[in-house]
Amino acid sequence: MYRIGREEIDAVARAINTKDFFKINGSGQEVMNFEAEWKTYTGADYCLLMTSGFGAITSALIGLGIGPGDEVSCPAILISLRHLRLLR
């Protein structure tokens, strides 16, 4: 089980206090720090934080080259995939 410690609380407080949530016009240093740390922790080649599940799914589908006419299977409870129509 993951435990939240002082370091994690301080990182969240830093992000909230700086209001530095988005990587726009050179800001977003806390976001970039987290992406770099998560990439190292997981051993992944890339890490990109998204602002929503909708944005994450859309980016993943586009990145995989999924588009009009492609069949996509998903659980019935995953209603957020309705936005697939937007990729048409």
Backbone as CSV, one residue per row, in Angstrom:
resi,resn,N_x,N_y,N_z,CA_x,CA_y,CA_z,C_x,C_y,C_z
1,MET,0.839,-1.179,0.000,0.000,0.000,0.000,0.886,1.245,0.000
2,TYR,0.502,2.205,-0.815,1.276,3.438,-0.908,0.991,4.319,0.306
3,ARG,2.031,4.860,0.850,1.878,5.745,1.994,2.329,7.150,1.607
4,ILE,1.525,8.099,1.973,1.851,9.493,1.684,2.631,10.054,2.859
5,GLY,3.825,10.542,2.561,4.694,11.074,3.599,4.882,12.568,3.466
6,ARG,5.756,13.102,4.255,6.024,14.539,4.286,6.489,15.041,2.919
7,GLU,7.324,14.293,2.230,7.844,14.716,0.925,6.717,14.903,-0.088
8,GLU,5.767,13.970,-0.105,4.640,14.066,-1.037,3.732,15.238,-0.681
9,ILE,3.471,15.408,0.599,2.629,16.520,1.052,3.282,17.857,0.700
10,ASP,4.587,17.960,0.909,5.307,19.193,0.580,5.262,19.473,-0.922
11,ALA,5.375,18.447,-1.747,5.332,18.631,-3.201,3.964,19.135,-3.645
12,VAL,2.901,18.573,-3.097,1.547,19.029,-3.431,1.353,20.467,-2.953
13,ALA,1.799,20.767,-1.749,1.678,22.123,-1.214,2.443,23.115,-2.085
14,ARG,3.636,22.731,-2.547,4.430,23.597,-3.415,3.670,23.905,-4.705
15,ALA,3.090,22.877,-5.313,2.346,23.077,-6.555,1.136,23.980,-6.325
16,ILE,0.430,23.755,-5.233,-0.753,24.577,-4.930,-0.350,26.017,-4.652
17,ASN,0.685,26.208,-3.864,1.117,27.563,-3.499,1.642,28.357,-4.685
18,THR,2.299,27.695,-5.628,2.834,28.401,-6.805,1.793,28.550,-7.900
19,LYS,0.679,27.798,-7.788,-0.364,27.803,-8.828,0.245,27.484,-10.188
20,ASP,1.213,26.601,-10.178,2.006,26.271,-11.360,1.589,24.899,-11.889
21,PHE,0.370,24.820,-12.422,-0.188,23.525,-12.806,-0.024,23.166,-14.275
22,PHE,0.214,24.139,-15.132,0.215,23.886,-16.564,1.545,24.276,-17.191
23,LYS,1.938,23.516,-18.203,3.190,23.793,-18.906,2.912,24.761,-20.062
24,ILE,2.708,26.022,-19.723,2.397,27.042,-20.716,3.353,28.203,-20.516
25,ASN,3.956,28.657,-21.601,4.840,29.828,-21.561,5.947,29.703,-20.519
26,GLY,6.555,28.539,-20.454,7.698,28.353,-19.571,7.366,28.063,-18.127
27,SER,6.089,27.985,-17.799,5.729,27.658,-16.422,5.528,26.146,-16.289
28,GLY,5.045,25.704,-15.163,4.783,24.287,-14.961,5.977,23.503,-14.463
29,GLN,6.872,24.157,-13.745,8.081,23.473,-13.284,7.758,22.287,-12.382
30,GLU,6.761,22.418,-11.522,6.389,21.291,-10.652,5.877,20.115,-11.475
31,VAL,5.121,20.413,-12.515,4.613,19.361,-13.400,5.780,18.663,-14.089
32,MET,6.706,19.438,-14.611,7.859,18.848,-15.299,8.730,18.042,-14.339
33,ASN,8.875,18.522,-13.106,9.629,17.758,-12.109,8.969,16.415,-11.845
34,PHE,7.633,16.416,-11.697,6.926,15.170,-11.442,7.058,14.219,-12.627
35,GLU,6.912,14.721,-13.842,7.054,13.869,-15.025,8.432,13.209,-15.061
36,ALA,9.468,13.984,-14.779,10.828,13.437,-14.790,11.016,12.386,-13.700
37,GLU,10.497,12.674,-12.507,10.627,11.711,-11.409,9.830,10.435,-11.680
38,TRP,8.636,10.566,-12.233,7.803,9.399,-12.520,8.430,8.549,-13.618
39,LYS,9.013,9.205,-14.616,9.688,8.504,-15.703,10.839,7.672,-15.145
40,THR,11.599,8.247,-14.260,12.713,7.532,-13.624,12.194,6.397,-12.753
41,TYR,11.187,6.666,-11.959,10.630,5.669,-11.038,10.080,4.457,-11.777
42,THR,9.387,4.695,-12.904,8.767,3.594,-13.642,9.677,2.982,-14.695
43,GLY,10.757,3.681,-15.027,11.641,3.189,-16.075,11.098,3.426,-17.471
44,ALA,10.093,4.287,-17.569,9.473,4.585,-18.864,10.353,5.531,-19.673
45,ASP,10.177,5.486,-20.986,10.900,6.410,-21.852,10.265,7.797,-21.846
46,TYR,8.950,7.837,-21.634,8.223,9.097,-21.686,7.213,9.178,-20.548
47,CYS,6.875,10.391,-20.164,5.813,10.637,-19.198,5.189,11.977,-19.551
48,LEU,3.884,11.989,-19.702,3.183,13.220,-20.024,1.930,13.291,-19.171
49,LEU,1.892,14.244,-18.256,0.700,14.425,-17.425,-0.392,15.082,-18.242
50,MET,-1.608,14.673,-17.994,-2.767,15.228,-18.686,-3.684,15.873,-17.647
51,THR,-4.537,16.774,-18.091,-5.438,17.452,-17.168,-6.737,16.704,-16.956
52,SER,-6.980,15.648,-17.753,-8.216,14.887,-17.592,-8.077,13.510,-18.219
53,GLY,-8.945,12.613,-17.815,-8.989,11.294,-18.430,-9.391,11.393,-19.888
54,PHE,-10.282,12.321,-20.199,-10.718,12.550,-21.576,-9.520,12.902,-22.451
55,GLY,-8.708,13.843,-21.979,-7.521,14.243,-22.733,-6.521,13.111,-22.872
56,ALA,-6.378,12.317,-21.813,-5.435,11.200,-21.849,-5.869,10.142,-22.858
57,ILE,-7.167,9.787,-22.850,-7.666,8.779,-23.786,-7.576,9.292,-25.216
58,THR,-7.959,10.546,-25.432,-7.891,11.124,-26.771,-6.453,11.112,-27.290
59,SER,-5.510,11.541,-26.461,-4.099,11.559,-26.863,-3.581,10.157,-27.159
60,ALA,-3.983,9.194,-26.333,-3.540,7.811,-26.554,-4.081,7.279,-27.872
61,LEU,-5.348,7.530,-28.157,-5.944,7.038,-29.403,-5.285,7.669,-30.619
62,ILE,-5.069,8.967,-30.566,-4.410,9.650,-31.681,-2.980,9.149,-31.829
63,GLY,-2.279,8.983,-30.699,-0.902,8.496,-30.733,-0.786,7.099,-31.305
64,LEU,-1.819,6.289,-31.115,-1.831,4.928,-31.658,-2.312,4.882,-33.098
65,GLY,-2.707,6.025,-33.622,-3.164,6.079,-35.002,-4.587,5.579,-35.195
66,ILE,-5.360,5.539,-34.131,-6.737,5.074,-34.228,-7.600,6.194,-34.772
67,GLY,-8.422,5.859,-35.742,-9.245,6.874,-36.374,-10.532,6.295,-36.906
68,PRO,-11.189,7.028,-37.787,-12.461,6.589,-38.349,-12.355,5.196,-38.969
69,GLY,-13.336,4.366,-38.658,-13.381,3.018,-39.214,-12.670,1.969,-38.391
70,ASP,-11.854,2.371,-37.407,-11.157,1.413,-36.558,-12.104,0.909,-35.476
71,GLU,-11.986,-0.359,-35.160,-12.815,-0.926,-34.103,-12.064,-0.843,-32.788
72,VAL,-12.748,-0.337,-31.771,-12.156,-0.201,-30.444,-13.081,-0.895,-29.450
73,SER,-12.560,-1.873,-28.733,-13.344,-2.562,-27.707,-13.014,-1.969,-26.349
74,CYS,-14.035,-1.801,-25.541,-13.821,-1.249,-24.205,-14.914,-1.754,-23.280
75,PRO,-14.699,-1.693,-21.975,-15.735,-2.108,-21.029,-16.975,-1.238,-21.185
76,ALA,-18.118,-1.815,-20.919,-19.380,-1.084,-21.056,-19.447,0.126,-20.129
77,ILE,-18.738,0.089,-19.009,-18.821,1.202,-18.063,-17.914,2.368,-18.427
78,LEU,-17.111,2.222,-19.468,-16.185,3.290,-19.860,-16.887,4.254,-20.800
79,ILE,-17.802,5.049,-20.273,-18.614,5.931,-21.102,-17.833,7.112,-21.656
80,SER,-16.663,7.391,-21.122,-15.908,8.542,-21.606,-15.404,8.339,-23.025
81,LEU,-15.495,7.122,-23.553,-15.055,6.883,-24.926,-16.058,7.391,-25.947
82,ARG,-17.146,7.996,-25.500,-18.089,8.586,-26.434,-17.403,9.615,-27.332
83,HIS,-16.333,10.191,-26.839,-15.646,11.225,-27.600,-14.930,10.673,-28.831
84,LEU,-14.958,9.361,-29.026,-14.354,8.795,-30.227,-14.936,9.443,-31.482
85,ARG,-16.185,9.859,-31.383,-16.798,10.526,-32.533,-16.037,11.788,-32.917
86,LEU,-15.360,12.385,-31.955,-14.589,13.595,-32.239,-13.375,13.324,-33.110
87,LEU,-12.930,12.076,-33.134,-11.753,11.737,-33.927,-12.097,11.507,-35.390
88,ARG,-13.359,11.568,-35.718,-13.787,11.338,-37.109,-13.483,12.522,-37.964
